[in-house]
Amino acid sequence: MSQEIMLILVMAVPMLIFSIYPGLKLGDYLKKKYNLQEKQERQIIIVTTITFTITLSSLTNYL
């Protein structure tokens, strides 16, 4: 179990390249739609990027 988690986290590093763009786009969209502050936009970008990265890494590990 711990080897799988370690492998997912190692694979997450290159997946950051692919997951930054969706995070930026979602942050821009929500900032325009809800008139968010810069701090809230950055938080959305970071959370989306990390979530998308872990999801991609998990999918590539288990598929």
Secondary structure, 3 states (H helix, E strand, C coil): CHHHHHHHHHHHHHHHHHHHHHHHHHHHHHHHHHCCCHHHHHHHHHHHHHHHHHHHHHHHHHC
